Amino acid sequence: MQLHLFTVARRPPAWAEAACADYLKRLGHALDLRPREFAPKSGASATQQREREAEMLLRAVPAGARLIALDEHGDAWTTADLAARLQRWRDDAEDVVFAIGGAEGHGPALRAAAHAEWSLSRLTLPHALAKVVVVEQLYRAWSLLNNHPYHRA
């Protein structure tokens, strides 16, 4: 199982890079998590920008991978929900792509291709912070599945 975290954003600030690197280091080889940054696409309109970015992300999704779109209007998952999904994906040897869209959000093509939409919060989060939260929650879900003391809830 490979996990991919696609983010459409300009270069993240140093604090976000450091936070993600810390959680990736903690994971070591326990989870194969591969973050990937995509440069935002320009468009004549927000709709065109969403469409271009959706096309770019969809081209990068590995064949057969499960696509999870991060969106404030998606379903709220608890850490236990994420852990259960992570266990299922691992058991089924499924590759998973988590996609954080650009400033204008996800285009219709990406939403249609997504297997699920996950909301980290009803708040709109900066891309860098959303990325850190996803990486931290994957680490926390892993720790829950492995009885690691990091998750104490």
Salt bridges, closest charged atoms under 4 A:
ASP22 OD2 - ARG26 NH2 3.04
ASP32 OD2 - ARG34 NH2 2.97
GLU37 OE2 - LYS131 NZ 2.42
ASP71 OD2 - ARG111 NH2 2.67
GLU72 OE2 - HIS73 NE2 3.63
GLU94 OE2 - ARG66 NE 3.12
GLU117 OE1 - ARG111 NH1 2.93
GLU136 OE2 - ARG140 NE 2.99
